[in-house]
Amino acid sequence: MRDATADRYVTAVDGYWQAHGYGPSIRDLAECLGVKSPGSVHLTVRKLIESGRLTHEPGCPRTIRVPRRRRR
């Protein structure tokens, strides 16, 4: 996956959390990014979760988020 695409998704998820106080649905994220296909957004989010750029709680809606890095 290109870093520019991943960065767009991560920024959109983080911005949604800041604006609403909870994570976006796949459709919300598609709308924020201007993507017409929720399926392609879902695939990209899955890849970002697998790579550790995003996290979620399985079985719980609206839990997609950007993991916070540990401070030293």
BAFI-3210 file (N, C-alpha, C; in Angstrom, 3 decimals, decimal comma, padded with zeros to 6 digits):
// residues 72
n [1|2|3|4|5|6|7|8|9|10|11|12|13|14|15|16|17|18|19|20|21|22|23|24|25|26|27|28|29|30|31|32|33|34|35|36|37|38|39|40|41|42|43|44|45|46|47|48|49|50|51|52|53|54|55|56|57|58|59|60|61|62|63|64|65|66|67|68|69|70|71|72]
n.u [000,845|000,505|002,199|001,077|-001,658|-002,240|-001,602|-003,594|-005,906|-005,356|-005,144|-007,758|-009,287|-008,296|-009,009|-011,801|-012,338|-011,517|-013,387|-015,896|-015,762|-015,914|-015,252|-015,184|-017,678|-017,375|-018,687|-018,894|-016,199|-015,605|-017,119|-015,855|-013,383|-014,036|-014,534|-016,229|-016,814|-017,615|-016,571|-013,910|-012,808|-013,130|-011,398|-008,911|-008,802|-008,695|-006,154|-004,574|-005,064|-003,948|-001,285|-000,757|-001,157|-003,690|-006,194|-008,749|-011,670|-012,687|-015,953|-017,193|-018,868|-017,739|-015,107|-012,702|-009,517|-006,620|-003,683|-002,121|001,146|003,666|005,007|008,279]
n.v [-001,178|002,220|004,842|007,396|006,976|005,422|007,286|009,216|007,820|007,250|009,848|010,734|009,003|009,719|012,435|012,194|010,973|013,051|015,018|013,829|012,106|009,386|006,439|006,252|004,775|002,378|003,411|006,123|006,800|006,363|008,422|010,683|010,495|010,722|008,505|006,215|003,508|001,489|-001,034|-001,026|000,733|-000,731|-002,895|-001,555|-000,489|-002,880|-003,813|-001,802|-002,205|-004,746|-004,078|-002,534|000,193|001,117|000,357|-001,801|-002,948|-006,157|-007,086|-004,930|-001,986|001,016|001,344|001,768|003,083|005,236|003,898|004,907|006,038|004,867|006,891|007,912]
n.w [000,000|-000,774|000,913|000,976|000,613|002,869|004,843|004,370|005,151|007,869|008,897|008,384|010,046|012,572|012,642|012,543|015,004|016,709|016,055|016,620|018,813|018,756|016,781|013,137|010,987|008,318|006,092|006,838|006,816|004,117|003,008|004,135|002,874|000,249|-001,310|-003,336|-003,031|-000,410|-000,024|-000,986|000,826|003,176|002,676|002,563|005,166|006,631|005,814|006,924|009,622|009,935|009,489|011,655|011,688|012,186|014,696|016,119|017,889|017,722|016,675|017,837|017,042|015,374|016,413|015,191|015,262|015,662|016,833|019,834|020,355|022,555|025,095|026,003]
ca.u [000,000|001,275|002,173|000,169|-003,014|-002,323|-001,611|-004,926|-006,846|-005,020|-005,521|-009,225|-009,780|-007,935|-009,848|-013,177|-012,364|-011,436|-014,619|-017,111|-015,568|-016,010|-014,682|-016,069|-018,069|-016,737|-019,367|-018,459|-014,833|-015,689|-017,619|-014,785|-012,294|-014,540|-014,463|-017,598|-016,991|-017,297|-015,785|-012,482|-012,414|-013,030|-010,174|-007,771|-008,796|-008,202|-004,702|-003,966|-005,155|-002,940|000,057|-000,603|-001,383|-004,987|-006,648|-010,193|-012,114|-013,551|-017,336|-017,722|-018,931|-017,130|-013,921|-011,493|-008,782|-005,178|-003,046|-001,241|002,491|004,132|005,987|009,421]
ca.v [000,000|003,461|005,585|008,546|006,467|005,044|008,527|009,823|007,050|007,456|011,231|010,814|008,330|010,547|013,631|011,820|010,797|014,360|015,764|013,174|011,398|007,951|006,093|006,271|003,530|002,271|004,377|007,468|006,969|006,503|009,773|011,630|010,378|010,918|007,219|005,751|002,099|001,078|-002,262|-000,711|001,334|-001,833|-003,619|-000,730|-000,440|-004,196|-003,842|-000,887|-002,879|-005,813|-003,483|-001,832|001,648|001,343|-000,738|-001,855|-004,024|-007,038|-007,244|-003,671|-000,973|002,339|001,306|001,986|004,230|005,290|003,536|005,931|005,535|005,010|007,963|007,454]
ca.w [000,000|-000,828|002,170|000,869|000,839|004,282|005,624|004,222|005,976|009,286|009,212|008,394|011,256|013,721|012,587|012,880|016,466|017,352|015,802|017,086|020,069|018,509|015,486|011,981|010,324|006,997|005,210|007,243|006,344|002,660|002,734|004,491|001,911|-001,108|-002,010|-003,574|-002,714|000,954|-000,071|-001,108|002,106|004,130|002,366|002,970|006,638|007,073|005,606|007,894|010,924|009,912|009,549|012,925|011,560|012,824|015,549|016,345|018,772|016,927|017,113|018,383|015,985|015,527|017,269|014,407|015,804|015,472|018,102|020,386|020,605|023,935|025,345|026,798]
c.u [000,890|001,143|001,216|-001,271|-003,204|-002,399|-002,966|-005,942|-006,601|-005,424|-007,035|-009,808|-009,498|-008,806|-011,297|-013,320|-012,370|-012,737|-015,842|-016,988|-015,747|-015,516|-015,688|-016,503|-017,330|-017,369|-019,015|-017,072|-014,803|-016,144|-016,547|-013,684|-012,734|-014,449|-015,881|-017,855|-016,621|-016,445|-014,289|-011,961|-012,220|-011,736|-008,938|-007,669|-008,273|-006,679|-003,984|-004,020|-004,094|-001,524|000,308|-000,810|-002,723|-005,280|-008,171|-010,478|-013,074|-014,947|-017,967|-017,728|-018,208|-015,934|-012,624|-010,809|-007,315|-004,540|-002,111|000,113|002,875|005,137|007,082|009,664]
c.v [001,241|004,214|006,768|008,121|006,117|006,292|009,229|009,140|007,298|008,862|011,381|010,164|009,190|011,810|013,346|011,638|012,145|015,142|015,165|012,440|009,892|007,694|006,125|004,866|003,499|003,277|005,815|007,763|007,146|007,916|010,825|011,658|010,619|009,668|006,680|004,327|001,787|-000,191|-001,992|-000,053|000,238|-002,610|-002,843|-000,651|-001,766|-004,283|-002,943|-001,471|-003,974|-005,259|-002,715|-000,326|002,061|000,159|-000,712|-002,972|-004,901|-007,171|-005,991|-002,617|000,315|002,362|001,422|003,225|004,134|004,923|004,648|005,309|005,774|006,139|007,428|008,339]
c.w [000,000|000,486|002,132|001,134|002,306|005,157|005,549|005,130|007,462|009,719|009,296|009,645|012,482|013,778|012,964|014,387|017,181|017,207|016,490|018,415|019,965|017,084|014,354|011,583|008,984|006,038|005,545|006,689|004,827|002,285|003,014|003,436|000,469|-001,961|-002,147|-003,093|-001,266|000,995|-000,169|000,163|003,148|003,915|002,839|004,484|007,190|006,944|006,619|009,311|011,006|010,045|010,850|012,859|012,155|013,735|015,593|017,331|017,978|017,535|017,700|017,275|016,376|016,484|016,478|014,967|015,458|016,806|018,564|020,678|022,054|024,041|026,222|027,975]
res [m|r|d|a|t|a|d|r|y|v|t|a|v|d|g|y|w|q|a|h|g|y|g|p|s|i|r|d|l|a|e|c|l|g|v|k|s|p|g|s|v|h|l|t|v|r|k|l|i|e|s|g|r|l|t|h|e|p|g|c|p|r|t|i|r|v|p|r|r|r|r|r]
***
